[in-house]
Amino acid sequence: MTNPMGASGILFDFDGTLIDSGAAIIAAYRQTFEKQLGVPLPAALEDPHLLMAPRPVEVFATWSDGNPAELVEAYGRHYLAGAYELVTPYGGTHDLIAELTASGTKFGIVTNKSRQRLLLDLDWVGIDPAALSCIVTADDSLQRKPDPTPILLGVERSGIDPIGSWYVGDGPQDILGGRAAGLRTAGANYGYYGADALAQYSPDLSLEAPLDALRIPSSPSLFI
């Protein structure tokens, strides 16, 4: 499967777009609430999309009475100690990366996730960071999606032309951030938020599987 038009560049969200990390993230939060706070994980946080957009410090500040900084440190320990082993790539993710690499398309990752956990996940699922034109994480910008700053940083680091380039993600924050950065946007309907939630934000293209990203056109004049 090839992409004959070849987008100028494609920047991807990570969790819910290239990998399914919902179970891993929930497990790390659950262990933190149980072991550090002695209480069960709040039932609402069993829904992974509530945990994807905010930083861990904001989750703990909202949902606990503990010291957010200490809880963030514990959350990271639990994730790195084994929760990450619940991460799986979506079907087609590896084929997508192989096709984009073969076509010479520049592609990178812009995520609200920390760099340490991102690199661990990449290693676990077998994605070579060297294949990526950029990696932008929560460590690189105080702002996070839907603020366009991280995506603009990805554009700069990748050396891609925003005209004809795309941002792909599974959440409203991805569509809003990509659009604010001047990129076309593609909604990953198969991720945590789903087609109905994304449709409210009118992405330029809807994807039902990772390999659908190969349908992304390279020029607005080719967009149908």
N, C-alpha and C positions, 0 to 999 in steps of 0.2 A: 504494500500500500504506500503510495507516495503522495506528496503534496506538490504538484507541478507548478503552482503559482508561487509557493514559498513566501511566507510572511517575512517582512523586514525583521521582525523579532517578536518573540512571544515570552512574556513573563508570567509565571505561574504562582498562584498560591500553593501551599504545600498540603497541610492537613485538610482532608475533605476534597482534595483536588487531584493530587498524585498518590497520596497514601490515605489509608483508613487508620487513623490513630485514636479514634474515639474511645475504644476500650482501654487503651494504654493511659490516656489522660485521665479518664474517670478512675482507673485503678490507683493512680498516683495521688489524686485528690482524696479518694476514699481512705487510703492508708494514712494520709496526713491528718484527716479529721479523726480517724479512729485512734491512732497512736499518739499524736501530739495533743489532741483536744479531748480525747476520750468520749467522743460522740459519733454517731453515724453520719455518713455523708447526707446532707440535705437532699430530700427526694427530688427536688427540682433540678439538682445538678446531675442527675442521671441522664438528662437530656444533653448530649454533647455540644449542641450548637450554642448553649448558654456559656460554655467554657472556651469557645474558640476566639471570639473577638477581644474580650478583655485580657489584660495581663494577669498572671496569678496573684500579684499583690492586690489587685482590685477585687478579684474573687474573694480572697480572704478578708479584705476590709469590709466587704458587703455581707458575707455569709458567716462570719465568725466574730467572736469577741477576743480572739487571740492576737498576738503581736504579728502583724502581716509580714514583716521582714523575716522573722524567725520561721514562720509557716512556709514562706516561699522557699527558704533554704531547705526545709524538710521535704517539701514537694519535689524539688529538684533531686534530692538524694533518693527518694522513692522511685522517681522516674528512671534515674540512671542505674539504680540497683537491680532493675529487672522489669519494671512496668513496660519499658520500651519493647520488650519481646512480644507484646500483644499487637504491635504495629504490623500491618500488612500493606503491600502495594495494591492498588486497584488493578483489576484485570486489564491488560493493555498498556499499563504505564511503561513497562520496559520496552515494549514494541514502539510506543510513541517516541521515547527517547532515542531509540535506535534509528527511527525514520527521520527525526529532526536532525540528528547528527549526520546521517548520510546525505541529507539534502543541503547541508551547510547552513541551515537556519540557526540563528542565534537564539538561545533560550536560556532563561534563568529562573531563579526562585526569589520571590519577595514574600516574606511571611512575618507574622507577628510573634513567631516562636523564637526562643533564645537560640543563639548559634550553637551552644554546646549540645542541646537536645536535637537540633536539626542535624548536625553532623553525625550524631549517634544513630539517628533514624536512617540517614542516607547509607551509612555503613551496614546497618542491620538489613535493609531491604535490597542492598546491592546496587545502589546508584552512585556512580563515580562523580564526586564534586568537580573533577577536572573537566567533565563534559559540559558544565554549566558556564554560561557567559557571565553570570553574576550570582552572588548569594547576598541577600539583604535580610537581616533578622532584626529582632527587637533590640539587639545590642548596638545596632547602627543608627538608630533614630529614636529620639524621645517621642516623636509623633508616630502614630500607628494608623493603619487603615481604619476608617475611610478617609483619613487625611492623605492627600496624594504624595506627601514627602517621601515615604519609603519607596513608592513606585517610581517617582522621579529619580531617586537615587539609583534604582535598578536600571533605568534608561541610560543614565550617565555612565554607570560602570560597564554596562553591556556595549555601549557605543552604538546603540541602535537609533534609528530615526523614528520618533513618535508617530509620524505620519505613516500609516500602513502597519504599525505595530499594535500588539494586543496584550490585554491582561486577562487571564483566565482564573476564575475562582468560584467557590461554591456558596459564598455568602453575600448578603446585601452590601457589607462593607467593602467587598472586592469590586463589585460593580460601581459603587459610588466612588471609590478611590481611583479605580482605573479611568473612569470617565473624567474625573477632576484632573487627572494627570495628562489628559489629552489623548489617551489611547482608546481604541475600540475595545469592547468588553465582550467576553463569552462567559455565560453562566454554566457551571457544572451541575446540572440537575441531579446527578447521581450522588452528590455529596450530602452534607449534614442538613442543609436548609431545604432542599427540594425545589421542584419546578414552580410551585405556586408562590412560594416566598420570593423567588428570584424574579418571576414575571412582573411583580409589582414595580421593579426597578428597571424594566425594559432593557436587558442586555442586548447587544447587537446580534448575538448568536447564542443559541442554546445547544448544549452538548449533553448527550445521554450516556457517553462513555469517554474515557480519556482519548482513545484513538480518533474520536470525532474532531479533536483539535487539528487534525490534518486537513480538515475542510476549510480552515481559516484562510481567507484570501489575503493577498499582499497589498492590495490597493483599494481605497474607498471606491474607485470607479468600477472595481470588480465585485463589490459587495452587492448581493442581491437580497 
